Amino acid sequence: MINLLPNETKQSIRAARTNTLLVKYIIFIGFATAFLAIACVASYLLLNNSRIVAEKAIDGFISKNSSYSPISSRADKLRADLVTAKSILDSQISYSTIITGIAACLPVGTILESPLEISDETVGTPMELTVHSALASDETVLKSNFDKSSLFSGYKLSTITNNPSGSTEYPIIIKFSITINKASAR
């Protein structure tokens, strides 16, 4: 077929086709832009809603936490009191441990002359004890027992004498000194 149209008309037809193609592209870009704008707005609204829900949850946790505040402060006070009590108990000397330790070191057939006078000042310093015994050989057992004990140290014999009052049950008087170990007496 022979194209008999004039050149101006041909150019007008080509321009019309190009214009319709450009209008289609513009419409497509308009829809794409509208879609992206709607997606951005939807994302913003969704994120904003999530932020509001999270802030409400945080406020709820803070209000719950504030209701536990008196309990928490009481627990902190109790912890501090327990630490104080522990330090006091760690620094105290167990007098019953010392007395039972001395009694365990005394051999059978021996007695102490007088009640023990143990105080914080006597712990860690040499202390003089007097034991009445039936046998003079009990002194070696005393020395052995006090040397083996971790509660005492520094056993030092002062004297071994006969009882001047003439007691027949316990005729021997043994005087010695020992030192109570502070670390073991706690």
C-alpha positions in Angstrom: 0.0 0.0 0.0 1.2 3.4 -0.9 1.1 6.0 1.7 -0.4 9.0 0.1 -0.8 11.1 3.2 1.0 14.4 3.3 4.1 14.7 5.5 2.5 17.1 7.9 -0.3 14.6 8.6 2.2 11.8 9.0 4.1 13.9 11.6 0.8 14.7 13.3 -0.1 11.0 13.5 3.3 10.1 14.9 3.1 12.9 17.4 -0.4 11.8 18.5 0.9 8.2 19.0 3.8 9.5 21.1 1.5 11.8 23.0 -0.9 8.9 23.9 2.1 6.8 24.9 3.4 9.6 27.1 -0.1 10.1 28.6 -0.1 6.3 29.5 3.3 6.6 31.1 2.2 9.7 33.1 -0.9 7.9 34.3 1.1 4.9 35.2 3.7 7.0 37.1 0.7 8.8 38.8 -0.7 5.5 40.0 2.7 4.3 41.2 3.3 7.6 43.1 -0.2 7.3 44.6 0.5 3.7 45.6 3.8 4.7 47.2 2.2 7.6 49.1 -0.6 5.3 50.4 2.0 2.7 51.4 4.1 5.4 53.3 1.0 6.8 55.0 -0.1 3.2 56.0 3.4 2.4 57.3 3.4 5.7 59.3 0.0 5.0 60.8 1.0 1.4 61.7 4.3 2.4 63.3 2.6 5.2 65.2 0.0 2.8 66.5 2.7 0.4 67.6 4.6 3.2 69.4 1.4 4.2 71.3 0.8 0.6 72.3 4.4 0.2 73.5 4.2 3.4 75.5 1.0 2.2 77.2 2.7 -1.1 78.0 5.7 0.7 79.4 3.4 3.0 81.5 1.7 -0.2 82.8 5.0 -1.8 83.8 6.1 1.4 85.5 2.9 1.6 87.5 3.2 -2.1 88.5 6.8 -1.5 89.4 5.9 1.4 91.5 3.5 -0.8 93.5 6.4 -3.1 94.3 8.6 -0.2 95.4 7.8 -0.5 99.1 8.5 -4.2 99.0 11.7 -3.6 97.1 12.9 -1.0 99.7 12.1 -3.4 102.5 14.0 -6.1 100.8 17.0 -3.8 100.3 16.8 -2.8 104.0 16.7 -6.5 105.0 19.7 -7.3 102.8 21.6 -4.5 104.5 20.6 -5.8 107.9 21.7 -9.3 107.0 25.1 -8.0 105.9 25.4 -6.2 109.2 24.3 -9.3 111.2 26.8 -11.4 109.3 29.7 -9.1 110.1 28.7 -9.0 113.8 28.4 -12.8 113.9 31.7 -13.3 112.1 33.4 -11.0 114.6 31.9 -12.7 117.7 33.8 -15.3 119.6 32.2 -18.6 120.4 32.8 -19.1 124.1 31.0 -22.4 124.1 33.5 -23.6 121.5 36.4 -22.5 123.7 35.0 -24.2 126.8 34.2 -27.4 125.1 37.7 -27.3 123.4 39.4 -27.0 126.8 37.2 -29.8 128.3 38.1 -32.0 125.3 41.8 -31.4 125.9 41.6 -32.4 129.6 42.4 -36.0 130.2 40.2 -38.3 132.3 40.9 -37.8 136.0 41.6 -34.1 135.9 39.6 -31.1 136.9 40.0 -27.3 136.5 40.7 -25.4 139.8 38.4 -22.5 139.1 35.8 -21.5 136.5 37.1 -20.1 133.2 37.2 -16.4 132.9 37.2 -15.9 129.1 36.6 -12.5 127.5 37.5 -10.7 124.3 40.7 -9.5 126.0 41.9 -13.0 126.9 41.4 -14.4 123.5 44.7 -14.1 121.6 46.8 -13.6 124.8 48.3 -16.2 127.1 45.9 -17.5 129.7 46.9 -19.2 133.0 45.0 -22.4 133.9 45.4 -24.6 136.9 44.4 -28.3 136.7 44.2 -30.8 139.6 45.2 -34.3 138.5 45.4 -37.8 140.0 48.7 -38.5 138.1 51.8 -36.4 137.3 51.9 -38.1 133.8 48.6 -36.3 132.9 50.8 -33.2 132.1 52.2 -34.9 129.0 48.7 -35.8 127.9 47.6 -32.2 128.5 50.5 -30.9 126.4 49.8 -33.4 123.6 46.1 -32.6 123.5 46.5 -28.8 123.5 49.2 -29.0 120.9 46.9 -31.1 118.6 44.0 -28.7 119.0 43.7 -26.0 116.4 41.8 -23.9 118.9 44.8 -23.4 121.2 48.5 -22.6 120.7 51.5 -21.8 122.9 51.2 -24.4 125.6 53.7 -23.6 128.3 54.1 -25.5 131.5 54.5 -23.3 134.6 54.7 -25.8 137.5 53.8 -29.3 138.7 53.4 -29.5 142.4 51.8 -31.7 145.1 48.6 -30.4 146.5 49.5 -28.8 149.9 45.9 -29.2 151.2 46.5 -33.0 151.1 43.6 -34.0 148.7 43.9 -37.7 148.1 41.7 -37.7 144.9 43.7 -35.1 143.1 47.2 -34.8 144.7 48.9 -33.1 141.7 48.5 -29.4 140.7 49.5 -28.6 137.1 49.8 -24.9 136.2 50.2 -24.0 132.5 49.4 -21.2 130.1 47.7 -21.5 126.6 46.7 -19.0 124.0 43.3 -19.2 122.4 43.5 -18.6 118.7 41.1 -15.9 117.6 40.5 -17.3 114.1 39.6 -20.7 115.5 37.3 -19.3 118.2 34.9 -17.6 115.8 
